[in-house]
Amino acid sequence: MSNAANLRNITNHYEDVRLVSLASWSKASEINPRDRHGPYVVTQEGYDPRDMKMVADEFVLGRSGRWLSLSTFFRLPVEERRAEFVFGTAAEVMQTMSNLTSKVVMLGDSAVEAAPASTENDAMAAAFQAGKAQASKAST
C-alpha cells in the first residue's frame, strides 16, 4: 500500500483509480467480452469516507458503483467477486466510472476491523497480485 501520509478519502474520480489486470487468472478466458489485457479489477487506496479513524485500506469498485474493502472482497466466493467486481474490458470500466455520482457509496462495513482473508489456493487472488506487480513495474 502507498505511503499513508499521501492517502485521502477514496473518490469516484477516474484519475484516482487503478486498473489491475487479471489476465493471468486461469479463468480469464471465461470473461466475455474481454479485451487484450483484461479482465480487470478497479482499485483505489485511501480511506472509507465513513471511517472516522481514517484507517488506510485498498478498495475495489463494483459494477453497482459501490466500493468494497479489498479484504472483504477476498472473503467473498469467487463467483460473487466475478459477477460484481470483474470487468472484461477497459471500456466497460470507463462506462461504469462515467455513471458514478460524486458521492462515494460503500458496500458493507469496511470500518469494522476483521482478520485478513486467506488467499491461499485462490487463483483470482494470485492473478490480482501478479497484475498489481506488473502495473507497479510499468509505472516506475
Buried (B, 14 or more C-beta within 10 A) or exposed (E): EEEEEEBEEBBBEEEEBBBBBBBBBEBBEEBEEBBEBBBBBBBBBBBBBEBEEBEBBBBBBBBEBBBBBBBBBBBBEBEEBBEBBBBBBBEBBEEBBEEBEEEBEBBBEBBEEEEEBEBEEBBBBBBBBBBBEBBEEEEE
